């Protein structure tokens, strides 16, 4: 099987959502906030690759990519308009340009990898890999409103998978992992030990793969249901109805996240 951090986290959050998303492949509109984040990533990648360090060029690039995405994808706008996201992008990009234009460029941008892990395959795209002396720093760009706590960063499965993969591919120390919060232009830090990452991934993948092979995809009722596009499919499920409405229904996730 092929696993990405997103697939693993989706299963741990709710096996039923994993089934609907990756196995049944039920089509749903892309949330505007997610599309906005993807467009920001594309813009920042091109800023680095093409040297577009003046605000006018960066803003124009974002607007072009944003308009193209709206034409090509069905996007779900709720409480924000496309113009709101354009204004937010200008604020984010202005801060990013000021902070990053004079720093050494990343070693790699939007680095896609695929590598074997036992009988399975790990896949992902690392936003940026930076060099610090003899080691590497993993950078993950995030456009979310909220910032994760230190405890959440220390348990984040995406950094665990990315740090393990980067260490395996480049055979260099992973000095740190940086959650770059674009809305505030803050860098939030955590660390990873590659050997511990391997142990965690073996444990998580074994659990997820075993349940997938068994066809076991129970719903996990919780606060995440408020934003799930498949919630209406679960509401009449007796198993979902019996669960605690505020979560606590996924013991592996609640007790063993890393």
C-alpha positions as CSV (number, residue, x, y, z in Angstrom):
1,X,0.0,0.0,0.0
2,X,1.0,3.6,-0.5
3,X,0.7,6.0,2.4
4,X,1.1,9.7,2.7
5,X,0.9,11.7,6.0
6,X,-2.5,13.0,4.9
7,X,-3.9,9.5,4.3
8,X,-2.6,8.2,7.6
9,X,-4.0,11.2,9.5
10,X,-7.3,10.9,7.7
11,X,-7.7,7.3,8.8
12,X,-6.7,8.0,12.4
13,X,-9.1,10.9,12.5
14,X,-12.0,8.9,11.0
15,X,-11.7,5.5,9.2
16,X,-15.1,6.2,7.5
17,X,-13.9,9.4,6.1
18,X,-10.8,7.6,4.7
19,X,-13.1,5.1,3.0
20,X,-15.3,7.8,1.4
21,X,-12.3,9.8,0.3
22,X,-9.7,7.3,-0.9
23,X,-11.6,4.0,-1.6
24,X,-15.1,5.1,-2.7
25,X,-13.7,8.4,-4.1
26,X,-16.9,10.3,-3.5
27,X,-16.5,13.7,-5.3
28,X,-16.9,16.8,-3.1
29,X,-16.1,20.5,-3.8
30,X,-12.7,21.7,-2.6
31,X,-13.1,24.0,0.4
32,X,-12.0,27.5,-0.6
33,X,-9.5,27.6,2.4
34,X,-7.8,24.5,1.1
35,X,-7.6,25.9,-2.5
36,X,-6.3,29.2,-1.1
37,X,-3.5,27.3,0.7
38,X,-2.5,25.4,-2.5
39,X,-2.5,28.6,-4.5
40,X,-0.2,30.3,-1.9
41,X,2.2,27.3,-2.1
42,X,2.3,27.6,-5.9
43,X,3.0,31.3,-5.7
44,X,5.8,31.0,-3.1
45,X,7.4,28.2,-5.1
46,X,7.5,30.4,-8.2
47,X,8.7,33.4,-6.2
48,X,11.8,31.4,-5.3
49,X,12.3,29.8,-8.7
50,X,11.7,32.9,-10.8
51,X,13.1,35.5,-8.4
52,X,9.8,37.4,-8.1
53,X,10.8,39.4,-4.9
54,X,8.9,42.6,-5.6
55,X,5.3,42.8,-4.2
56,X,3.7,43.8,-7.5
57,X,4.9,40.7,-9.3
58,X,4.1,38.4,-6.4
59,X,0.5,39.8,-6.0
60,X,-0.1,39.6,-9.7
61,X,1.1,36.0,-9.8
62,X,-1.2,35.0,-7.0
63,X,-4.2,36.6,-8.6
64,X,-3.5,34.8,-11.9
65,X,-3.2,31.4,-10.2
66,X,-6.2,32.1,-8.0
67,X,-8.4,33.0,-10.9
68,X,-7.2,29.9,-12.8
69,X,-8.0,27.6,-9.9
70,X,-11.5,29.0,-9.6
71,X,-12.2,28.4,-13.2
72,X,-10.8,24.8,-13.2
73,X,-12.1,23.5,-9.8
74,X,-15.5,23.5,-8.1
75,X,-14.7,25.5,-4.9
76,X,-16.8,25.8,-1.8
77,X,-17.0,29.3,-0.4
78,X,-18.8,29.7,2.9
79,X,-18.2,32.9,4.9
80,X,-15.5,34.4,2.7
81,X,-15.4,35.7,-0.8
82,X,-12.7,35.2,-3.5
83,X,-11.8,38.9,-3.0
84,X,-11.3,38.4,0.7
85,X,-8.7,35.7,-0.1
86,X,-6.9,38.0,-2.5
87,X,-6.5,40.6,0.2
88,X,-5.4,38.0,2.7
89,X,-2.8,36.7,0.2
90,X,-1.4,40.2,-0.3
91,X,-0.9,40.5,3.5
92,X,0.7,37.1,3.7
93,X,3.0,37.5,0.7
94,X,4.1,41.0,1.9
95,X,5.3,39.5,5.2
96,X,6.9,36.5,3.5
97,X,8.8,38.6,1.0
98,X,10.2,40.9,3.7
99,X,11.4,38.1,5.8
100,X,12.7,35.7,3.1
101,X,14.2,37.8,0.3
102,X,17.6,38.2,2.0
103,X,17.9,34.7,3.4
104,X,19.7,31.9,1.6
105,X,17.4,30.0,-0.7
106,X,16.0,26.6,0.2
107,X,17.9,23.6,-0.9
108,X,14.7,22.1,-2.4
109,X,11.2,23.4,-2.9
110,X,8.1,21.3,-3.2
111,X,10.3,18.2,-3.0
112,X,8.2,15.1,-3.9
113,X,9.4,11.7,-2.7
114,X,8.4,8.1,-2.8
115,X,10.4,5.4,-0.9
116,X,9.8,1.8,0.2
117,X,8.9,1.2,3.8
118,X,8.7,-2.6,4.5
119,X,6.0,-3.9,2.2
120,X,4.5,-0.4,1.8
121,X,5.4,2.8,0.1
122,X,5.7,6.3,1.6
123,X,4.8,9.3,-0.5
124,X,4.8,13.0,0.1
125,X,5.7,16.5,-0.9
126,X,7.9,18.6,1.4
127,X,7.3,22.3,1.1
128,X,10.9,23.3,1.7
129,X,14.2,21.7,2.8
130,X,16.8,24.1,4.0
131,X,20.5,23.6,4.8
132,X,21.9,24.5,8.2
133,X,25.5,23.5,8.5
134,X,25.9,19.8,8.0
135,X,22.2,19.1,8.6
136,X,18.7,19.8,7.1
137,X,15.6,21.6,8.3
138,X,12.2,20.6,7.2
139,X,9.8,23.5,6.5
140,X,6.1,23.1,6.2
141,X,4.1,26.2,5.1
142,X,0.7,26.6,6.7
143,X,-2.0,29.2,5.9
144,X,-4.4,28.1,8.6
145,X,-5.9,30.7,11.0
146,X,-4.9,28.9,14.2
147,X,-1.4,27.9,15.3
148,X,-0.6,24.5,16.7
149,X,0.6,24.1,20.3
150,X,4.1,22.8,21.0
151,X,2.5,19.5,22.1
152,X,0.6,19.2,18.8
153,X,3.8,19.9,16.8
154,X,5.7,17.3,18.7
155,X,3.1,14.7,17.9
156,X,2.5,15.8,14.3
157,X,2.6,12.7,12.0
158,X,3.5,14.8,8.9
159,X,6.8,16.0,10.4
160,X,7.4,12.4,11.6
161,X,7.1,11.0,8.1
162,X,8.9,13.9,6.4
163,X,11.9,13.8,8.8
164,X,12.2,10.0,8.3
165,X,12.0,10.3,4.5
166,X,14.5,13.2,4.3
167,X,17.0,11.3,6.5
168,X,16.6,8.2,4.4
169,X,17.0,10.0,1.1
170,X,19.8,12.4,1.9
171,X,21.6,10.6,4.8
172,X,22.1,13.9,6.7
173,X,21.0,14.9,10.2
174,X,17.5,16.4,10.5
175,X,18.3,19.3,12.8
176,X,14.7,20.6,13.2
177,X,11.2,20.8,11.7
178,X,9.6,24.3,11.2
179,X,5.9,25.0,11.0
180,X,5.9,28.3,9.1
181,X,2.6,30.0,10.0
182,X,2.1,32.3,7.0
183,X,-0.6,34.5,8.5
184,X,1.6,35.7,11.3
185,X,5.0,35.1,9.6
186,X,6.1,33.0,12.6
187,X,8.3,30.0,12.7
188,X,7.2,27.3,15.2
189,X,9.8,24.6,15.9
190,X,9.9,21.0,16.8
191,X,12.4,18.1,16.5
192,X,12.5,14.5,15.3
193,X,14.8,11.6,15.9
194,X,14.8,9.4,12.7
195,X,15.0,6.1,14.6
196,X,12.0,7.1,16.7
197,X,10.2,8.2,13.5
198,X,10.7,4.8,12.0
199,X,9.2,3.1,15.1
200,X,6.2,5.4,15.1
201,X,5.6,4.9,11.4
202,X,5.8,1.1,11.7
203,X,3.2,1.2,14.5
204,X,0.8,3.5,12.8
205,X,1.1,1.9,9.4
206,X,0.6,-1.6,10.8
207,X,-2.6,-0.4,12.6
208,X,-4.0,1.4,9.5
209,X,-3.0,-1.4,7.0
210,X,-4.5,-4.1,9.2
211,X,-7.9,-2.3,9.4
212,X,-7.9,-1.5,5.7
213,X,-7.3,-5.1,4.8
214,X,-10.1,-6.2,7.2
215,X,-12.4,-3.6,5.6
216,X,-13.0,-2.0,9.0
217,X,-14.0,1.6,8.5
218,X,-16.1,2.7,11.5
219,X,-17.1,6.4,11.8
220,X,-15.5,8.5,14.5
221,X,-18.0,11.0,15.8
222,X,-16.5,14.3,17.1
223,X,-16.0,18.0,16.5
224,X,-14.4,17.2,13.1
225,X,-17.9,16.1,11.9
226,X,-18.9,19.8,11.7
227,X,-16.5,20.3,8.8
228,X,-16.6,16.9,7.2
229,X,-18.3,16.9,3.7
230,X,-19.5,13.3,4.4
231,X,-21.2,13.9,7.8
232,X,-24.7,13.6,6.3
233,X,-23.8,10.1,5.2
234,X,-23.0,9.0,8.8
235,X,-25.9,10.7,10.7
236,X,-28.2,7.7,10.2
237,X,-25.6,5.1,11.0
238,X,-26.5,3.5,14.4
239,X,-22.8,3.2,15.3
240,X,-22.3,6.9,14.8
241,X,-25.4,7.7,16.8
242,X,-24.2,5.7,19.8
243,X,-20.8,7.4,19.9
244,X,-19.9,10.4,22.1
245,X,-20.6,13.6,20.2
246,X,-17.4,15.4,21.3
247,X,-15.0,12.7,20.3
248,X,-12.9,10.2,22.2
249,X,-14.1,7.4,19.9
250,X,-10.7,6.6,18.3
251,X,-8.4,5.2,21.0
252,X,-5.4,4.6,18.8
253,X,-5.4,8.3,17.7
254,X,-6.1,9.7,21.2
255,X,-3.5,7.6,23.0
256,X,-0.7,7.1,20.4
257,X,-0.3,10.2,18.2
258,X,3.2,11.3,17.5
